[in-house]
Amino acid sequence: MLSVNHLIGQFMSIFKVYLCLDPCTFVPSTDRLDD
């Protein structure tokens, strides 16, 4: 199982990348976060 800190780290990384790539298309993509 993944630790909470690891999950938060992964989420923050994806979140930052999301904002950097295309802030206009910022939407909850569960299919992407589910990977």
Sequence and secondary structure as in RCSB ss.txt:
>XXXX:A:sequence
MLSVNHLIGQFMSIFKVYLCLDPCTFVPSTDRLDD
>XXXX:A:secstr
   HHHHHHHHHHHHHHHHHH GGG    HHHHT 
